[in-house]
Amino acid sequence: MIEAAVNENFFTDRSGGGCIQDNRLFCPGWVADNYDRYVDPTLQHLVLVGSAVAAGFLIAFALAIFAHRHRWLQTPFLAGTGVLYTIPSISFFFLLLPITGRGALTAIIALTAFNLQIIFRNVTNGLRNVPSNVTEAATGIGMTPAQILWRVELPLALPEIIAGLRIATVSTVALATLAVFANGGGLGTEIVTGSNITFKTGIIVAGSIAVIMAILFDAVLLLIGKLLAPWKRKQALA
């Protein structure tokens, strides 16, 4: 059973505010009195998302680079990451519990696995879409395969790589709420156990924090993409 992290005064506090008696959808007074209860879950959520996306990017990026040099590996890598992506999320958490135990590590492993398909596909597509005449010209001026990869192909593939990273990050913010089922912390504790799934205000606040977090992550990655690929801005303005 999942241990409910419910403060003993939680039901008394919200009852005293009249939220239960009036069956209100949202109780601003309760939020003002209890906003601090969301600080730790929010920080835990940030750690879960940041760790999973970083690990997923490193693994998927390495696989994509390797598959780019050995094209026959793209199909099995894509199929393998696809299998991981299609496993029902809650089932994945429970399957890992006997191996990694309860805690953030189990949640991070599962969230990382869900990132691989998205990031791998975008990196390989970005590299594949680099015009052949560009790589041929780079070869013609004496650049080595490694130089072509890092100085030509990856910079040109960057917009698609960032796009995949944005999708993976936003989806991870949502999936990380399920970490509560592995006792991994995060905002899911306030949605499932902290609010006992009956207190609408608690669910709305925790859900809103997750939405805002996803928007901010997406905005930051979008800005990074524009800074690293300034030629795309010029093309858009042309």
Secondary structure, DSSP 8 states (H G I E B T S, - for coil): -------TTHHHHHHHTTHHHHT-S--HHHHHHHGGGGHHHHHHHHHHHHHHHHHHHHHHHHHHHHHHHSGGGHHHHHHHHHHHHHS-HHHHHHHHHHHH-SSHHHHHHHHHHHHHHHHHHHHHHHHHTS-HHHHHHHHHTT--HHHHIIIIIHHHHHHHHHHHHHHHHHHHHHHGGGGGGGT--STHIIIIISSTTT-HHHHHHHHHHHHHHHHHHHHHHHHHHHHH-HHHHHHHH-
